[in-house]
Amino acid sequence: MKIMKLAAIAGITLFLSGCGPDEKDQTSIKMWVAPNITQEVYWGEIVKEWNSNPANRKVEFTSIPAAGSSEEAIMNALASGTEPDISTNIFIGFAKQLSELKQLTDYSKMPGFQTLTETRHMGKTISNWQFNGQQTVIPIYISPVLYWWRSDLLAAQGFDHVPTSYDEIYTLSERIALTQKGYSLQLTSGKNWWDRWFDFIPLYYAAADGRPYIQDKESAFDNESGLEALNFMAKMFANKWTSYDFTTADDPLAAGMVLGAMRGPWDIERYQKQFPEVLKDIRIGPMPTQSGAPGANTMADSKGIVMFSTSKVQSDAWKFIQWVYSDPKHDLRWLELTGMPPAREDLQSNPVFSDYLQQHPLVNDIVSYVPKAVPPAAVTKTVEVQRTMTQMIEKLMFENNAVPDALHQSSQEIDKILEQ
């Protein structure tokens, strides 16, 4: 709270100081950022540096207003005409929805867009965020969802490496079952729609070599890869090697209730504060697959920055965005504060990041998976689609549905949703 108060005071001071008679006008660039303390600190530093140049139109930033979700807050603002000029914290499905509603500016038509793409080394990455030939969002970060393993607990079960195949996890699970203490994995992340980003979807990407689970407005996971991923989940639940009932208050990995769990880069900071001794034993591993071959794909938890088409200061807002993302030192600072890899393809080859990655081996391990991290499907009905996936998983656990039947039924339900 103390940091936030100081940041707020600094932001107000900077905003007011930028409204003098020499300013071309008193309209600032209004910016919303994720309601997250580390991201607010980051943008506070960036905005302070930008605003220190009298030639720049001042940026005034605030966190996205409190609501049920960032998406709800932004939709409410659009309905009432109180939206900002630019906003961060936009996931790919919401970006697609806003694009279809004609609410976003096409960056590809702005001067210097291609130069920025090349300067930031994000050509391949940014192509995943194109909708109907338009580039209405620029990804800020790519956080590969990966398995974290307790190396101390693995060693106690005779494993000197992280498991990478289903069979290895089955073997590990059988050994733990003999002791009747705990589970091998936290396989599912929860019962909410967004939790599918951290269980079935990355497992499917790994089995399918990164191929989409939705394509051309149709489900695309009722196939051999979908069966592999769902059979793995079904076997883990059927043998009671995992649980669906870990509470949000628990961290079963830190507590030693499980040996492995899907986690994101943002969890490093949390573990440093809450479980520093446990963090020393954490090892990063890929999404498991049937073969266990190296190079498995996973899902990228990723958010971007958009500019609203109603903005009256688009030219200056674009200059600000260009300035932020044309300097790798800004991306380095993002990495230092948030632990989440910036959306660029040169993290392990650019000397700007070398010292930091050498000093933070866990972050370096995570960064190595960035090229294999695929964003979620760009669909406007993400919530409905992933609620159907949740029902698919629960049918396996509570209704003993056959895996092919549950997979096929979920696929058909999603097709109906996407037809609407």
C-alpha positions, 0 to 999 in steps of 0.5 A: 500500500505504501508503494502504491500511495507513493506511486499515486502521488508521483503520478499526480505530480507528474501529470500536473507538472505537464500542464503548463502554458508551453504544452501544445494542449492540456490533453494527456494520454490516458492509459490503463494498466493491469491492477498488479503492484509490480506492473504498476511500479513498472509503468510508474517508472516508464511514465516518469521517464517519458513525462520528463521530456517536455516535448512529449505529450504527458501520459496519465496512467491508472490501474484498470477500475475494479470490476468483476474482471478487466474485460468487464471494466473495459466493456463498461467504459466503452459503453459509457464513453469513459475508455482510456486511449490505451490499455494493457492487460488484454488477452487474445480472446478479448482483443479479438472481441474488441477488434470485431466490435471495431473498437481498436486501432490497427497498429499496422497502419501506423508509421514505423510499425514494421520498424518496431516489429523488427527492432523488438524482434517480435515478428513471429510472435506478433503474427499470432495476434493478427485478426483479419489482416489487422494488428490491433494488439501488441503482445507485452509478454509471453509466459510459458506455462510449465511444470515445476517440480520439487527436486528434493521430493523427486530424489526421495522417489528415485528420480534424478531428473524431471519426468517428461513422459506420461509413463514416467509420471505413472511410475512416479505416481505408483511409487507415491501411492505405495506410501499412501502420502499425498499425490504426484501432481496437481493436474488441474488448476481449479474449476473456473473457466480460465483454469483450462489455460493451465491444464488441458490446453497446454497438455493438448498443445504439447501432444499436438505439436502446437497445433490449434485446438480451435481453427476456422471457428470450429473445434480442432481437438477431437483427434489423436492428440486430444485423446492422448492429453485427455487419456493422461488426465483420466488415468491420473484421476481414475487412480487417485494420483491427483485431486480436483479439490486443492483449495485456492488457499493451499499451494500443494507444491510448496506444502509437499502435497504434490511433487509437480504442478503447472506454474507460471513465471509470476510464481517465482516472486511469490515463492521468493517471498512465501517459500524461499527454501522450497524455491531452492529445490524447484526445477522447471520441466516441459509439458509431459507427452506420451513420448517424452521427447524434448521440445514439447509445446505449451501454452503462453499466458500472454497479454497485450497493449491496445489503442482504442479507436476513439482516442483523440491523441492516437499519434502521440499515444503511438509515439509513446508505445514505440518509445517503450518497446523500441528500447530493450532496456525497458523490456529488461526492466519489465523482466526484472520487476515481473519475472515474465518474459517480454514478447521478443524472440532474442531474449537468450541472444541479446546481451542486454538480458545476459547478465540478468538471465545468468543470475536467475537460472529459473527465469532463464529456464522459463525463457528457453520455452518462449519459442515453444509457447503458443497463445490461446485460441483467438475466439470471442467466446473464450468463457463459453468454450472453456466452461465446456472444457471444464464440463468435459473434465468433470464428466470423466471424474464424476460420471465415468464417461469414456474419454472418446465420448467426453472429448467428442461431446465437448467438441460438438458443444463448442462447435455449436457455441462458435456457430452462434 
